[in-house]
Amino acid sequence: MSHLIETTIKGVNLKFETQSGVFSPSYVDKGTLAMLALVDFEEEDKVLDLGCGYGIVGILAAKLIGPENVVMIDKDTLAVDLSQKNAVLNGVSEVSVLQSDGFSQLSDTGFTKILSNPPYHEDFSVAKNFIEKGFNRLVLGGKMYMVTKRKEWYRNKMNSIFGGVRLQEVDGYYVFCAEKRSNDYAKKRKKV
């Protein structure tokens, strides 16, 4: 079953074609909106929408800072297809949309912002990969944003990798923001 969502986020009118089988196909997820409320996109940004779904975050970023400054990835074929269609529908067809399981198919680095609404109802392996590998894809001063319904694990993991994390609660969701201040993980793992 397909849906058409029309919404305005950060003053930008957007349309999204969705289908059953992707995350939140009937409406824009409140967690995503909570995260976006705390992010300011700037002209010099290079943004990664990590786990893009049908494209809300990446397409909004592309409308605000230009499609050449945005990369969108998802492991799901349907999500990638819908993101590509929605990029065209919203006039940002030049945005880069790739199928990738985490970072496996992405060679780009130098991101100033990585945004993700990870699958937090599963085990933490996906989020662990996103946080650890995402750290290495950010420039110094770059920021990773994540939104979840779970607090402790994400706060601890982001602290251990980034050496600090800012946490804000918005509409029952936890929005995490961690800044890369060094090229090394905050706490080195002990060698076994």
N, C-alpha and C positions, 0 to 999 in steps of 0.2 A: 504494500500500500504506500503510495507516495503522498507527500505533503508539500505545501508551499508555505514557508514562514516569511512574513514581512515584519521587519522590526527597525527600530532606530537605536543605535548605540553610539555614544559620544557625538551625537548630532549628525551621524551618517545614516542615511536610509539604505537598508540592505534587504535583499531577497535571497532565500535559500530553498532550493529544491532538496527534499530529503526523502528517505524511504525507510520502511521498517527494516531492521537489521543493523542500523547505525545508532550510536548513542544519542538519546534525546531527540527522536525524529519529529515530535509534534510541537516542540517549543524550544526556545533558547534556554539551555540549562542555567539555573540560578547560580550555580557555582562558577560557571564561566563568566557570567555577568558580574559576580562579586570580584573575581580576579581582574577583569577588565576595568572595573571602577577604580582600581588602585594603580593602574599602569598608565603612564604618560608616554606616548610614542613621539619620538623626536626625529627631525629630518635626517640626522646622521646615523640613525639606528640601522642595524642589520638584525632582523628578527627571524627566529625559528619558532614555528608553531609545531610543537612536538606532540604527535598524536592528534592530528588536525581534525579528525572526524569529517563532517561535511563542510568545514572551512570557516567557521565564524571568526576565530581569532586572527588567522592569517589574512583573510579577505578584508577584515576591518583594518588591520595594520597596513595592508597594501593600498587601501583607499586613502589612508592618512599620510603615509610616508613614501608611497610609490611601490609598484609591484616588483621592481628590480631589487628592492631591499628586503624582500621577504621570501623565506623558504618554508614550505609546508610538507610534513611527512606523516604517514600513517602506514601501518602494516596491512590494513584491510583494503582489499581491491575496491569494494563498493564505496568506502569512504574517499579513496583517492579519486575515483570516477566522479563522485558527487562534488568534491572540492574543485575539480577541473571545470565541471559544468557551472558551478556557482561562481567561479572566478570570471568566466565569460559573462554570465548573467549580471554580474556586478561591475563589469567594465574594467577588470584587472586581469585579463587573460594572460598577460606576460608573467604573472607570478609563477614561481617554480613549485610544482607539486610532484613529490616523489613517493613511490611505494618503498617503504623501508621498515624493517622490524627494528625498532629503536634506531640506533645510528649505523646499522650494518651496511646500508647502501648510500650513506651520505658522506661525501668527502669534504664538504664545506666546513670551514672553521671561521673564527673571527666574528662571532655573533656578539652583539651588545645586549640582546635580550633573548631569553628562551622562555617560552610560556607553555605550560602544560596542565591539563586536567587529567591526571593519570588514572588508570583503572584501579581505584583504591579499594574495591571490594574483593579483589583477588589477593594472592599472596604479594609480598613486597618485592619480588624479583624484578618486575618491570620498573617500578619506581626506583629501585636501587640502581639499575642500569641507567635510567634517565638522569639521575642525579650525578652519578660518578662520571659517566661519559659526557654529560652536558657540561660539567665543570671544565673539561678539556677543550670544549668547543667555544668557550667564552673568551673574549679579550679581557685583559686586566681592567677592572672596573665594570665589567659586564654583569648582568643580573639574571638570575633564574627565578621565575615565578611559578609556583604550583598552588593549586587549590584542591582541597580534599575535605572529607568529613572526619578524618582522623588526625589527631594532633601529635601525640608523643613520638611515635616512630619517625614521622617526617621532620619534626623539630630536631630530634637527636641525630638523624642521618645528615641533614643539611648542615647542622652545627659541626659534625665530625669531618665533613668534606670542605666546607667553606670557612669554618672558624667563626661562624655567627650566622644568625638568621633573624629576620624581623617577621613577626607573626601578627596578623590582624584577623579578628573575627568579623565576618560580614554575613548577615542573613543566615546564620547557622553553619557557615562554611569557614574553614581556616585557610587563609591566603598567606603563603610563605614567600618571602623575598630574601634571597641570599646573594651577596656581591662577591665576585672573585677578586681577592686582594693580593693573591700570590699565585705563582704557577704550580705550587705544591699543595697537595691535600693538607688540611689543617693538622690532622693527626695521622702520622705515618703508621702503617700497619706493621706489626711485629713480624719479623721473618720467622718462618717455621722451620 
